[in-house]
Amino acid sequence: MFYRSSDILITSTHVVVMGPQPLRLPLEEIQAPYIVKHGRGAGFRVGHEIRARHGSADVRIFYTTNRAVFGTVRRALIRALEYRADPLPI
């Protein structure tokens, strides 16, 4: 397990988005993840979002206004995708 919270679960095989509509994405089906920033700051909380292609759809994997939490989830997803590409031999 790379990350777990009430919003998202990232494992070596899946990303599970808890809401608003629960979504279970196998890692091998997540393609071209990218980051979107919302807002401009200056008194407003800037939102950070991770999106990716899943099949023919563009899906939201994670969204938060907390920059530290966003960084932690981003790193966990990177580690999981790296593991998917080159898992350690057992």
C-alpha positions in Angstrom: 0.0 0.0 0.0 1.4 3.4 -1.0 -1.3 5.7 0.5 -4.5 5.4 2.4 -7.0 8.1 3.5 -10.8 8.6 3.6 -10.5 10.0 0.0 -8.2 7.7 -1.8 -6.4 4.3 -1.6 -3.3 3.7 -3.7 -1.9 0.2 -3.8 0.5 -1.7 -6.1 -2.4 -2.8 -8.2 -5.2 -0.3 -7.9 -6.2 3.3 -7.2 -9.6 3.5 -5.4 -11.3 6.9 -5.3 -13.8 6.9 -2.5 -16.1 9.7 -3.7 -18.1 11.5 -4.7 -18.7 8.5 -7.0 -16.6 5.5 -5.9 -14.2 4.4 -8.6 -11.7 1.5 -8.7 -9.0 1.9 -11.3 -6.5 -0.9 -12.0 -3.0 0.7 -12.3 -2.4 -0.8 -15.7 -5.4 1.0 -17.0 -4.3 4.5 -15.8 -2.6 6.4 -18.7 -1.0 9.8 -19.0 -1.7 11.2 -15.5 -1.4 15.0 -15.3 -1.9 17.8 -12.7 -4.4 20.7 -12.9 -4.3 23.7 -10.6 -7.5 25.6 -9.9 -7.8 29.2 -8.7 -5.1 31.9 -8.4 -4.5 32.3 -4.7 -4.6 35.9 -3.3 -6.9 35.0 -0.5 -8.5 32.0 -2.2 -7.3 28.4 -1.6 -5.7 27.0 -4.7 -7.0 23.6 -5.7 -4.7 20.8 -6.9 -6.1 18.0 -9.0 -4.7 14.8 -10.5 -6.4 13.5 -13.6 -5.6 10.7 -16.0 -7.0 8.8 -19.0 -8.8 5.6 -18.2 -10.0 3.9 -21.3 -11.6 6.6 -23.4 -12.5 8.7 -20.4 -10.7 11.5 -18.6 -11.1 10.9 -14.8 -10.4 12.8 -11.7 -8.2 10.7 -9.4 -7.7 13.2 -6.6 -8.5 16.8 -5.6 -7.5 18.9 -2.6 -6.8 22.4 -1.5 -4.1 21.2 0.9 -0.7 21.4 -0.9 1.1 19.1 1.5 -1.6 16.3 1.2 -1.5 16.8 -2.6 2.3 16.3 -2.7 2.0 13.1 -0.6 -0.7 11.6 -2.8 1.2 12.7 -6.0 4.4 10.9 -4.7 2.4 7.8 -3.8 0.9 7.6 -7.2 4.3 8.1 -8.8 5.8 5.3 -6.7 2.8 3.0 -7.5 3.2 3.7 -11.3 6.9 3.1 -11.1 6.3 -0.2 -9.3 3.8 -1.2 -12.0 6.4 -0.5 -14.7 9.2 -2.4 -12.9 8.1 -4.5 -9.9 10.7 -5.9 -7.7 11.3 -9.6 -8.1 10.1 -11.7 -5.3 
